[in-house]
């Protein structure tokens, strides 16, 4: 039964479709939109981690008894914010690349 039954997995960007040349057909518009969404998530994550780092910095001053703990949390949140910012930048470049590919692969009628 398992040999007869084929599992069809949904693939991102419609890579499973093939053109006449045998190469997978890629929906570059959809890919650009996907990277834009991930870029926005990266920016949001960077902002949230940055806000948390500032909060912990403030708490370190307000709560001198646990200042060391707050300072460590602040530093970790700062590293997370930088990483999320770098991820957002990476996705921005991937989005630009997908848009560029879309321009190169458009079919012109004339």
N, C-alpha and C positions, 0 to 999 in steps of 0.2 A: 504494500500500500504506500509506504513512504517513497518508494522508487517512482511510482506513478504520479504522486502528488508533488507538484512543484510549488515552492514557496516564492512568491513574488514580493520582493522587498522594495519599498518606496525609496528611490534614490534621490538625493538632493540635486537640484538643478537639471533634472530630466536627462541625466547622462545615459540612461538606458535607451533612449531613442537614437536611431542611427540614420545618417544621411545616405544617399546613394553611393558615396565613396567608401562607406563602411566605417567611418569615424563617428564617434558619439556626437549627437547634437546637443549643444550646450545653450541654455537660455541665459544669455549674458545679462539681460535686464533683470531677471529674477536673481541672478547671482549678485549683481550690484546692489539690489535692494536688501538681500540677505546680509551682505557685508555692512551696509549702512545701518541696519538694525543692530548688528553686533558692535559697531562703532559707538552707537548711542548708548548701548549697555555698558561699554567700557568707560565712556565719559561719566555716566551716572555713578558707576562704581567708584571711579576716582574721586568724584565730588563727595560721595558718602564717606569714603575712607578718610578723606581730608578733613571733613567736618568732625568725624570721630576722633581724629588725631588732635584737633584743636580742643575738643571737649576734654580729652584726657590731659592735655597740657594745663588746662584751667583747673581740673580736679587735682592735679599734682600740687598746685599752689594752695588750693583750698583745704586739702587734706594732707598735711605734712606727715602724719603718722603712716600713711600708705603711699607716700610720694614716689618711692622707688617702683612700686607696682604700676602706678599710673604712668610713670616715665617709660617703662617697658612697653605698656600698651600703646602709648603715643608713638613710640619708635616703630612698632610693628604696623600700626595703622598708616604711618607715613610711607613705609616700604610698600604696603599694599596699594596705596594711592598712586605711587610712582609706577608700579607694575601695571595697574589698570590704565593709567594714562598712556603707557607704552603700548599696551594692547589696543587701545582706541586708535592710536596713530598707525599701528600695523594694519588694522581693519580699514582705516581711511585709505591707505595705499592700495590694499586689495580691491576696494571699491573703485578707485580710480583706474586700476588695471582692467577690471571687468568692464567698465564703461568704455575704455579704449578698445578693448576686444570687440565690444558690441558695434562700435563705429566701423571697425575693420571688416566685420562679418555681415553687415547689412546687405541685403540684396537690392540692387538698384534696377528699376524697371527700364530706365532709359540710358 
